[in-house]
Amino acid sequence: MGLALAACRAPSPTPESPAMTWVSIPAADARVRYVGRTYRADTGVVFSHPGVTVHMRFWGDAVRMRLDDAGAGGDVGTNHFDVVVDGAPPRLLAVRPGPGSYVLASGLPVGLHTVEVFKRTESLVGTSTLVALEVHGELREPPRHTGPRMEFVGDSITCGYGTDVTFVPESSSSKAPGFTAKHQNPRRSYGWLTARRLGAEAVFVCYSGHGVYRNLDLSTSGLLPDVYERVVPDAPIDWDFSNDSPDVIVINAGTNDTFAGAGTAAFLPDEAAFKAAYRTFLTRLRTLHPRAHIVCTLGSMTDGSKRMERQGVATSAHVGDWISELVAERQRQGDARVHRHVMAMQNPFVDGVGEDWHPSAATHQKMAESLSRFIQDVLHP
């Protein structure tokens, strides 16, 4: 009887064909790979920057995620994600405020599959907490990236603000559409496109409206050098810089320092204050990342020039020139791995603009072409 019973017993699952049941995997499981800044909390893995990507590979036919989202909802406060299954074109996923469960893939042929969940929206839209993944099958180790790593530090331009909209203005005074969360798409930004061209993995540390020494609203809290130190800009949790350093850091900052102050006595940026803050930031980056190439750029909404005329007397400032001077200063001090890249200004009447006159997808494409050529020359002179 024992032999007969053994013969009738179903075969045990193998690694290639695991039991097809729903399995819940905590977000902090080592088999889930994250690109971008995250931290572990009691409730899950927390992140807010655009471009943060969750990579997973599983054997089975379906996968869900449980997410607790801090977005307020509506046109401005709804976090959006791209979901990529087996390398197919991304599917846009809008998530609800609070806890929720979301199907990432279903009805797949039983087998080995990859899924990427890519956060499109930035910190001002809201923080997200991945609580768990639920796999109908078995989670496997994800593939590892073996190419260079790039970090893009900046403001709304780097965040991909309004890149899914193109508006062609009739004049410089035309009003462009305002910000909506669903139209923020870092995959169409110069940073993402540059990294793709160079075979690199991209990390974004960026926040709309924030500057080097002053923000667009003239506030001085949450400046970009401060944001750089944290995992999530609005939470007092420091980023662990003992992780692998990026090979290339691109700083696209100074636009908000330039634009701030409209209608006030602080219309023109302050050269000494800007240079002191930017100089300190460069020093900090070099301390943290001794071998990284640091590329300083600006744009393409402005070249950093600003002019004011009062009572017949004209005064001016030029943030772009100040950045060039600071890079030259470091080079004279012996830092051969800091570089100045000059970004061409956008042409709205040819390439259109995104929301709130931000660079259009076409302009981002041109920015990426220019920047990737520059970086290739830096890395392979």
LUMVO-135141 format. One record per residue (C-alpha): residue in one letter; x, y, z. Coordinates in steps of 0.2 Angstrom, whole numbers, plus 5000, padded with zeros to 4 digits. Last residue first. Example, Ala and Ser with C-alpha at 12.3 -4.5 7.8 and 13.67 -1.06 7.14 Angstrom:
S506849955036 A506249785039 
***
This chain:
P519353104882 H518252954887 L517352994903 V517353184899 D517053164881 Q515553044884 I514953164897 F514853314884 R514053204871 S512753144885 L512453324889 S512053384872 E510953244867 A510053254883 M509653434882 K509053414864 Q507853274871 H507353384885 T506853524873 A505753394863 A504953334879 S504553524883 P505553624895 H504553714908 W503453854903 D502153824917 E501753654910 G502853594895 V503453714882 G503553714863 D504953654852 V505053794839 F504153944848 P504753884865 N506553894860 Q507453824876 M509153884882 A510653794877 M511553704892 V513353754896 H514253604904 R515553654917 H516653514924 V517253444941 R518453294940 A520053384938 D520053454955 G521753534957 Q521353704966 R521353784948 Q519953664944 R518953714959 E519053894954 A518653854936 V517053764942 L516653914953 E516854044939 S515753944927 I514453934941 W514554124943 D514354144924 G512754044924 V512154144939 H512254314929 A511854474938 S511354644931 T511154824936 A510454964925 V510255144931 G508955254924 Q507955264939 R507855074941 E508354954928 M508554764932 R509454634922 K509554444925 S510654314917 G510654134923 D510554044906 T508754024908 M507353894906 S508653764899 G509453764911 L511053764921 T512553644921 C513853584933 V514553404930 I515353314944 H516453164940 A516453044954 R518052984962 P518053074979 H516153054982 L515653114999 T517053245001 R516853304983 L515053324986 R515353425001 T516553544993 L515353564978 F513953614990 T515053735000 R515553824983 Y513653824978 A513153904995 A514654034995 K514354074977 F512554104979 A512754214994 A514154314986 E513254344970 D511554394977 P510154354965 L509354514957 F507454544962 A507854554980 A507054724982 T505454634977 G504254624962 A505054464956 G506254394969 A506554214963 F506954184945 T508854164947 D508954064963 N507553964955 T508653924940 G510253894950 A510353704950 N510653574937 I511953474946 V512553314936 I513453184947 V514353044937 D515152884944 P513852874958 S514552824975 D514152644982 N513252654998 S514152735013 F513152895009 D511752835020 W510352975017 D509853065033 I508153055040 P507353225045 A505853205033 D505253335021 P506653305007 V506553115008 V508153015010 R509053175016 E510753255013 Y510353314995 V508853405001 D509953515012 P511053554997 L509453584987 L508753714999 G507453645011 S507353815021 T507853975013 S506254055007 L506254174993 D504754094985 L505854024971 N507053954984 R508654034990 Y510453984992 V510553834980 G508753824974 H507053744977 G505453774967 S505253594961 Y506253464971 C507653354965 V508753204969 F508553084955 V509452924952 A509852854935 E510652684930 A511852704916 G511952634898 L512552804892 R511152844881 R509952784894 A510752894907 T510553044896 L508753004893 W508352994911 G509253154915 Y508553254900 S506753214906 R505553104896 R505652964908 P505453094922 N503653114918 Q502553244926 H500953254916 K499953154929 A500353264943 T499553424935 F500553584935 G499853734925 P499453754907 A500453894898 K499954074898 S500654174883 S501654324887 S503254264877 S502054254862 E500954134852 P501453994864 V501653814858 F501053694872 T501753524874 V501153414889 D501953254895 T503553344901 G502553444914 Y503953444927 G505253304923 C506053314940 T507653374933 I506753534927 S505853544943 D507453564953 G509153484953 V510253344957 F510453204944 E511453054950 M512252934938 R512752754940 P513852654927 G513452484921 T513152314930 H511352324935 R510752174944 P509452054939 P508052024952 E508151874964 R506551774963 L504851794970 E503651644969 G501951604962 H500451724963 V501451864971 E500951994983 L502152134986 A502152225003 V502052395012 L502752514999 T502652685007 S502352834996 T502753015000 G501753154992 V501453274977 L502853394983 S504053244983 E504053214965 T502853114953 R503452974941 K503752834953 F504352684943 V503652504947 E504652374937 V504052204934 T505052054928 H504351884923 L504851694924 G503451574920 V501551544920 P500851644905 L500251814912 G498451834917 S498851974930 A500152114932 L500352264943 V498652244952 Y498552374966 S498052364984 G497752524994 P498152615010 G497952805010 P497752924996 R497352834980 V498652784966 A498652824948 L499552694937 L500152724920 R500652574910 P502452574903 P502852494886 A503352314888 G505052264896 D504352104904 V503052204914 V503352394916 V502252494928 D502352684927 F501852764943 H500752914948 N500553004964 T498953114965 G499153284974 V499053404959 D497453344949 G496653274964 G497353164978 A498153224994 G499653114992 A500253015007 D500152844999 D500052675008 L500452544995 R500052354994 M500752284978 R500052144966 V500852014956 A500151884943 D500651734933 G502051644942 W503951644944 F504551814950 R505751954946 M505652124955 H506252304953 V505552454962 T506052614954 V506252784962 G506252904947 P505353044956 H505853064974 S504653014988 F505152854996 V504652745011 V504952555012 G503652475024 T502652505040 D504052495053 A505052605042 R506452565029 Y507152705019 T507252745001 R508252844989 G508452784971 V508452614963 Y507652484973 R507852294972 V506652174980 R507452004984 A508152065000 D506352085007 A506052265014 A504352275005 P503752125014 I503251975003 S501451905003 V501251744994 W499751694983 T499851514978 M500451424963 A501651304970 P503351324962 S503751274944 E505651304940 P506151294958 T505251124958 P503551084966 S503350914973 P502550784962 A500750734966 R500550574976 C499850434967 A501450334966 A501850354984 L500150294989 A500450134979 L502150104986 G501450125004 M500050005000 
***
